[in-house]
Amino acid sequence: MTGTHHDDTEYILKATREQNIHTIRLWFTDILGFLKSIEIPRTELENVLENGQSFDGSSIEGYARVDESDMIARPDPASFQILPGGNRRDKRVARMFCDIFTPEGTPYAGDPRQALKRNLNIAREEGYTFYIGTELEYYYFKTNRGRPEPLDSDGYFDLTAREASDDYRQQTVIALEEAGIGVESSHHEGGPGQHEIDLRYCDALTMAENVLTFRLLVKEIARNHGIYASMMPRPLSGQNGNGMHTHQSLFKKERNIFFDSKRTHNISRSCEHYIAGLLQHAPEFTLVTNQWINSYKRLVKGFEAPIYTTWAIRNYSDLVRVPSFKKGRENSIRVELRSPDPACNPYLAFSCILAAGLAGIKNKYPLPPASTANVHTLPESERQKLGIRNLPGDLNEAIRCFSESELMRKALGDHLFNSLIENKRLEWEDYRRQVSRWEMKKYFRVL
């Protein structure tokens, strides 16, 4: 292992002194995308930048066994960011995301961050830079105890005078911008207490870490006001779930390769192949983009979430859509994947999405016709003729599709691939053993 570049070290040490930062959080995630943090004082920063911080990997989900537990977290100076701290300058902290290494100095195979970096390097070898924008949805509840009670009763784009939840969302936007995360827009979503914040396009690694920071700040600000914020994919029956619509594009230097003014809808052949890759491999990567039992309560008919492998221009119910763009803004043409939810591990989700799209380009997958009708009204036999498949209907089916995919194994590597399958099979078996309130209400008095 080599230490951090001297100029990076000097910049970060100077910034922490000038900004009166006494605590630095070293962040990384487990296989499921939960943030882990090691806090160090400023006095230890120079040493950690040079040599990394050791920790016990056996206690992290999806990491090492007990007999190989020693790990090294090496902070990435490019991810250094002072976190918003309001007026309490004496309590301000900074964070850096870390790559995980073995004591021998080799990249750790179970590190989700390095899995994404590996896939981005594959794209870079083809001359591509992968950009992502995300639309992140979440709910505000009055408490996290008992039956969930939404903080408001508003609907899509509603603006209600002196609505507290709008103030909390605005405070979150301000905090995100203070943390260096660009926000394009925000609004009230369709469910009571549901909100959406759209993060500005950036490179995929930065976006993965913006999503992780977003989740933390949304919950921290809610907690500071005595309420609860949830990114659970479907927290309320009969209401829309929380999605993370993921906008993607590939650039070669300054050129967006998805744009071609001479072709239908201005979509290039590369873009068509990329979309075809997403459609072809979506059932395989759904375990990663929708990794929880509850994720499949969102991917159901009637709530705008996709359930079929279809694409469209501007349609909001298909798995993939190509949003319209204004003339003169050709570089904004992009592909939107609508199935992911905000409770995924973004490192792994972006890895698998990119691998699917690149497979489509490399192998020149043919793109089926765009959906022009409501696919939900088509008979099953007609959908089969059109080559339209269902996304997995539950976690168990998603595990099966993922476990049979050589592309997903290659994208994540054997360690992450096998660990995720093992973790999700345990979750499914635990779920199968439970007796739900619905079952008791439905069956107890009649069986």
Secondary structure as GFF3:
##gff-version 3
##sequence-region A 1 447
A	DSSP	alpha_helix	6	18	.	.	.	ID=ss1
A	DSSP	beta_strand	23	29	.	.	.	ID=ss2
A	DSSP	beta_strand	35	41	.	.	.	ID=ss3
A	DSSP	three_ten_helix	42	44	.	.	.	ID=ss4
A	DSSP	alpha_helix	45	51	.	.	.	ID=ss5
A	DSSP	beta_strand	53	56	.	.	.	ID=ss6
A	DSSP	three_ten_helix	57	59	.	.	.	ID=ss7
A	DSSP	three_ten_helix	66	68	.	.	.	ID=ss8
A	DSSP	beta_strand	70	75	.	.	.	ID=ss9
A	DSSP	three_ten_helix	77	79	.	.	.	ID=ss10
A	DSSP	beta_strand	81	82	.	.	.	ID=ss11
A	DSSP	three_ten_helix	89	91	.	.	.	ID=ss12
A	DSSP	beta_strand	93	101	.	.	.	ID=ss13
A	DSSP	alpha_helix	112	125	.	.	.	ID=ss14
A	DSSP	beta_strand	129	141	.	.	.	ID=ss15
A	DSSP	alpha_helix	164	178	.	.	.	ID=ss16
A	DSSP	beta_strand	183	188	.	.	.	ID=ss17
A	DSSP	beta_strand	194	203	.	.	.	ID=ss18
A	DSSP	alpha_helix	204	224	.	.	.	ID=ss19
A	DSSP	beta_strand	228	230	.	.	.	ID=ss20
A	DSSP	beta_strand	244	252	.	.	.	ID=ss21
A	DSSP	beta_strand	255	256	.	.	.	ID=ss22
A	DSSP	three_ten_helix	264	266	.	.	.	ID=ss23
A	DSSP	alpha_helix	269	289	.	.	.	ID=ss24
A	DSSP	alpha_helix	295	298	.	.	.	ID=ss25
A	DSSP	beta_strand	311	313	.	.	.	ID=ss26
A	DSSP	beta_strand	320	322	.	.	.	ID=ss27
A	DSSP	three_ten_helix	330	332	.	.	.	ID=ss28
A	DSSP	beta_strand	335	337	.	.	.	ID=ss29
A	DSSP	alpha_helix	346	362	.	.	.	ID=ss30
A	DSSP	three_ten_helix	375	377	.	.	.	ID=ss31
A	DSSP	alpha_helix	380	385	.	.	.	ID=ss32
A	DSSP	alpha_helix	395	403	.	.	.	ID=ss33
A	DSSP	alpha_helix	406	432	.	.	.	ID=ss34
A	DSSP	alpha_helix	437	443	.	.	.	ID=ss35
###
